[in-house]
Amino acid sequence: MPELPEVETIRRQLEKKIVGKKLNGKKITAVRRRAKVLMIDFSDGTSLVFHLKLTGQLIFNGQPLKHTRKVFKFSDGSKLVFNDVRKFGWWKIVKDTGPMEKGFGPEALTVDLKTFADGLKKHSKTRIKPLLMDQKFIAGIGNIYSDEILFAARVHPLRRVKTLKDKEIELIHQNIKKILQKAIRYRGTTEQYYRDAYGKEGNYYNLLKAYQREGEKCSRCGTIIKRVKIGGRSAHFCPKCQKS
């Protein structure tokens, strides 16, 4: 599923291409992101909201394909193509995005250390990996980047929040921003379906240290990366660098 870096990449690209254009007679004033949700704002105060879910794609001036679900045509002849193989993604017009946005926690790219640490205290018995993926706790992180953040911070994904030391919390917070920002610079991670707004694959996959590296050697110590299930999701980690 596209996470913050992938959706933010698309947002930045579309912002350059479609702001100022008209769709169905309404002028586009902004392209925004909240968590993993993309919002196209119009001059009348409404917004076109997208969630790409597992396999959604938004391609500017793309060619309609077998799995194209919608083509949005702008007044100047350009278009935005929404593809979705699995058909879990969605779009809708809303009058006010405020209620939806309030349902998310602080943005992962901008949350300060105090807010992050104070939030952790409210979930002392929760394991750190699923908490990082909880959009009500912090917005934008999913399975890929939670693995990468915890690997960089040397924290085992099954650790309960109450066992984390202050320095470990600080390292997790630092690496949230560091890794997400780097992934954006590389236009996100493509496993199979993700494409940026120009139809290109993201370039971050080859830089992943833990996610989908089961059976490979840890880039730090050479220990074999392992995988464990947490609530139906997989977590990848180094058993030596990230001790439980």
C-alpha positions in Angstrom: 0.0 0.0 0.0 1.3 3.5 -0.8 2.4 5.2 2.4 3.4 8.8 3.2 6.4 9.0 0.8 4.5 7.6 -2.1 1.4 9.8 -1.7 3.6 12.8 -0.9 5.6 12.2 -4.1 2.3 12.1 -6.1 1.1 15.2 -4.4 4.2 17.3 -5.2 4.1 16.2 -8.8 0.4 16.9 -9.3 0.7 20.2 -7.6 3.1 21.3 -10.4 0.8 20.0 -13.1 -2.8 20.6 -12.2 -3.1 23.6 -9.8 -4.9 26.4 -11.8 -6.6 23.9 -14.2 -10.4 23.4 -14.2 -12.2 20.2 -13.7 -16.0 20.2 -14.4 -15.9 24.0 -14.4 -14.2 24.3 -11.0 -10.7 25.7 -10.6 -8.1 23.6 -8.7 -6.6 25.7 -5.9 -4.4 23.2 -4.1 -3.2 19.6 -3.9 -2.9 18.4 -0.3 -2.1 15.2 1.6 -3.2 14.0 5.0 -1.8 10.7 6.2 -2.1 8.5 3.1 -5.0 10.4 1.6 -4.6 12.8 -1.3 -6.9 15.9 -1.6 -7.5 18.1 -4.6 -9.1 21.4 -3.5 -11.5 23.5 -5.7 -12.3 27.1 -5.7 -15.9 26.4 -4.5 -14.5 24.9 -1.2 -15.1 21.3 -2.2 -12.4 18.7 -2.5 -11.8 15.5 -4.6 -10.4 13.0 -2.2 -8.4 9.8 -3.1 -7.2 6.8 -1.1 -5.1 4.5 -3.2 -5.3 1.6 -0.8 -3.3 -1.5 -2.1 -2.9 -1.0 -5.8 -4.2 2.5 -6.8 -2.4 4.7 -9.2 -2.9 8.4 -10.2 -1.2 9.0 -13.5 -1.1 12.5 -15.1 -1.8 12.3 -18.8 -1.7 8.5 -18.6 -3.2 6.2 -21.1 -6.4 4.3 -20.0 -5.6 0.6 -19.2 -7.6 -2.5 -18.5 -7.7 -1.6 -14.8 -8.5 2.1 -15.3 -11.5 3.0 -13.1 -11.8 6.7 -13.8 -10.4 9.3 -16.2 -10.7 12.9 -14.9 -10.5 15.3 -17.9 -9.4 18.9 -17.3 -10.6 21.8 -19.4 -7.3 22.2 -21.2 -7.4 18.7 -22.5 -5.0 17.1 -20.0 -6.2 14.3 -17.8 -5.7 12.4 -14.6 -6.1 8.6 -14.8 -7.0 6.5 -11.8 -6.0 2.8 -12.1 -6.6 0.2 -9.5 -6.1 -3.6 -10.1 -7.6 -4.7 -6.8 -10.3 -2.1 -6.8 -9.9 -1.3 -3.1 -9.0 2.4 -3.7 -11.6 5.1 -3.7 -12.4 8.7 -4.6 -15.2 11.0 -3.6 -16.2 14.7 -3.6 -16.5 16.2 -0.1 -17.7 19.6 1.0 -15.4 19.7 4.0 -12.3 17.5 4.6 -12.0 18.7 8.2 -13.9 15.9 9.9 -11.9 13.3 8.0 -8.6 15.0 8.8 -9.3 15.2 12.5 -9.5 11.4 12.6 -5.8 11.1 12.0 -3.0 11.6 14.4 -0.1 14.1 14.0 1.7 14.0 10.7 4.8 11.8 10.7 6.9 14.4 8.9 6.2 17.2 11.3 5.4 15.7 14.7 7.7 17.1 17.4 9.5 14.9 19.9 7.4 15.9 22.9 4.1 15.2 21.2 5.4 11.9 20.0 6.8 10.9 23.4 3.6 12.0 25.2 1.5 10.0 22.7 3.6 6.9 23.4 2.8 7.2 27.1 -0.9 6.7 26.4 -0.1 3.3 24.7 2.3 1.8 27.2 1.2 -1.8 26.7 1.1 -1.7 22.9 3.8 -3.2 20.7 5.8 -0.4 18.9 5.4 -1.7 15.3 1.6 -1.8 15.1 1.4 1.5 17.0 3.6 3.2 14.4 1.1 2.0 11.8 -1.9 3.2 13.7 -3.1 6.3 11.7 -4.8 7.7 14.8 -1.5 7.7 16.7 0.7 9.0 13.9 -0.3 9.6 10.3 1.4 8.2 7.2 3.5 5.2 8.3 2.7 1.7 7.1 4.3 -1.7 7.0 7.3 -0.7 4.9 8.5 2.3 6.7 7.7 1.0 10.2 10.2 -1.8 9.5 12.8 0.6 8.2 12.4 3.1 11.1 12.7 0.4 13.8 15.7 -1.2 12.1 17.5 2.2 11.9 16.6 2.8 15.6 17.7 -0.7 16.6 14.4 -1.4 18.3 12.7 -4.8 18.0 9.2 -4.5 16.5 7.6 -6.6 19.3 8.9 -4.4 22.1 6.1 -2.9 24.2 6.1 0.9 24.5 6.6 0.8 28.3 10.0 -0.9 27.8 11.4 1.8 25.5 14.1 4.0 27.0 14.2 7.8 26.4 17.1 7.5 24.0 15.3 4.8 22.0 12.2 7.0 21.7 14.4 9.8 20.5 16.0 7.6 17.9 12.6 6.3 16.6 11.5 9.9 16.3 14.6 11.0 14.5 14.4 8.1 12.0 10.8 8.6 11.3 11.6 12.0 9.7 15.0 10.9 8.3 13.7 7.8 6.5 10.5 9.3 5.2 12.3 12.3 3.8 14.9 10.2 2.1 12.1 7.9 0.6 10.4 11.0 -0.8 13.7 12.1 -2.4 13.8 8.7 -4.1 10.1 9.0 -5.1 8.9 6.2 -2.9 9.1 2.4 -2.9 7.7 0.2 -5.7 7.2 -3.4 -4.9 4.7 -4.2 -7.7 2.0 -1.7 -8.3 3.0 1.8 -7.1 3.8 4.4 -9.7 4.4 8.1 -9.3 2.2 10.7 -11.1 4.4 10.3 -14.2 3.9 6.6 -14.3 7.4 5.8 -13.1 8.5 3.3 -10.4 9.9 4.6 -7.1 13.6 4.1 -6.5 13.7 3.4 -2.7 13.2 -0.4 -2.9 16.9 -1.1 -3.3 17.7 1.0 -0.2 15.4 -1.0 2.1 17.4 -2.5 5.0 14.7 -4.7 6.7 11.4 -4.8 4.9 11.2 -7.9 2.6 14.8 -8.8 3.4 13.9 -12.0 5.2 16.8 -14.5 4.7 19.3 -11.9 3.7 22.2 -10.7 5.7 21.8 -7.6 7.9 23.7 -4.7 6.3 25.1 -3.8 9.8 26.2 -7.1 11.4 25.7 -9.9 8.9 23.0 -11.7 10.9 20.2 -13.1 8.9 17.1 -10.9 8.8 14.0 -12.6 10.2 10.3 -12.1 9.8 7.6 -12.4 12.5 3.8 -12.0 12.3 2.2 -9.2 14.4 -1.6 -9.0 14.2 -1.8 -10.4 10.7 1.1 -8.2 9.4 4.7 -9.1 8.9 7.6 -7.4 10.6 11.2 -7.8 9.4 14.1 -7.3 11.8 17.7 -8.2 12.7 17.6 -10.4 15.8 21.1 -9.2 16.8 20.8 -5.4 16.2 17.2 -5.3 17.3 17.1 -7.4 20.5 13.7 -8.1 22.1 
